[in-house]
């Protein structure tokens, strides 16, 4: 079982970094395009707030979202709000998530997320940490993949490598930053492809935030990864 306590502390720190950075913007900046296609920065902030509330639902045994349509509608509804409302909502929803976490009696139990995916409750804080860190980068306000905490980057590379492991549409692949190595793709005795690069570039490619052009590939072409 994942030790949830350090991850909860990391979520708190990451949220404060994001709120401090976003607090330097103005109402006009919130309406500008983010790095996510079709989403303004307001969409990203609205998603972060609604995701926190959705994870409260998960921890308390309710469906994560009423429906995919309701999820999308809530983000669209909240995206145009002024900066002060966005900041207040992200902060308040984060407080609700921390309150729900503090009241959870059993972190070993299995919980259900979107699309029927199940996980241990103890994994929820890291999932939230991923949301906050990557969407901070997605805002396009000066926080880059290279700025992510080293521990986070290494861990999320491992999580994403595991997510693509066993996929028949991804060739057997070895990922390495020159110090550490990970395996992903379909099962095989050995890798067909080796992908080498800095951790920020490896994470960016795995997470769909970079095209992989900064990576070095041997044994074949850079694998095409399915969407997350």
Beta strands, then each sheet from edge to edge (+ up, - down):
strand 1: 110-112
strand 2: 118-120
strand 3: 173-176
strand 4: 181-184
strand 5: 193-196
strand 6: 216-218
sheet 1: 1+ 2-
sheet 2: 4+ 3- 5- 6+
end
